Amino acid sequence: MKLRAVVQGRTLKELVADLLRQGLGMGQRTPLERPPAGSMVEIGANGLPVIRCRADAPASRMPVEALLQLEQQAQTEEDLRHAGIAV
């Protein structure tokens, strides 16, 4: 949902509110907007967002395990911040 909000240039709160209204039959279905030209975010053939990085980005030289660990660490820190716990 976060990626969809980013792609649409909306806040997560706005997107969730719209999806809830649609689910309750109180709003019109909003089609998924394509990212702007030149964006690092693309929509893959399966409809899921894909984030492309520059060829020289540090992530291009990292093993998958390190990328997954970095993602998990970022998610944990974000969850702690949302819970009001100092990181």
N, C-alpha and C positions, 0 to 999 in steps of 0.2 A: 504494500500500500504506500510505503514511503516513496518508493521509486515512481509509482504512478503519479503521486502528488508532484514530485519533482518534474517529471516529464510534462505534466499539465501546467506547471508553473503556479501551483496552488498549495495552500497549507494542508497538512495532514488532517487537521480539524475540519477544514472545509470539505475535503474529499469524503471523510467518514460521514459527515452530516448529510451530504448529498446521497451517498450510498444507502444510508439508513432511510432517508425519505423515499428513495426508489424502492427499497425492499418493503416498505410499508404501503406502497402504492400511492404515495403522496407527491411524487416528483417524476419528471421526465427522465428517461434513461439518457445518460451522457456518454456519447461515443468516446473511445480512447483517442486522444489527440496525438498526432505524431510530434516528435521532438523537433525543435527548430533546426534549420540547416546549419551545419557546422557543430552541432551538439556532440558531446562525447557519449550521449545516450542514444541508442538505437532500439527499435522494436524488432526482435528476431522473428523468424518465420513462424514460431510457435506462439507469438503474441507476448512473450516475456521480454522485459527490458534487458538490454545488454549494454554494459558500460565499456567503452573502448578507451584505452590509454595510449599515450604517445609511445612510439617505438623505443624511446630512451628512458622510459619511466622505470624506477627501481623495481616495481612489481613484475616487470617483464623478465627480470633476472632471478626472481625468488621462486623456490620450489613450492608446489601446491600446498604442502603441509604447513609451510611458514605463512602462506597467504591465509589459509584457514584459521591458523592460530591467531593471526593479527585480526581477522574478522571477528573471531570469538571474543578476543580481548576488547575490541571496540564496542561490541554489543553488550558485554558485561558492564563496562564503564558507563555506557548510556543508560542501562537499566538501573544502575546504582544512583546515577544523577537524578533520574526520574523518581526514584524512591526517596530522594533527599539525603542520600548517604554520600559523604565526601569521598572522592576518589583519590 
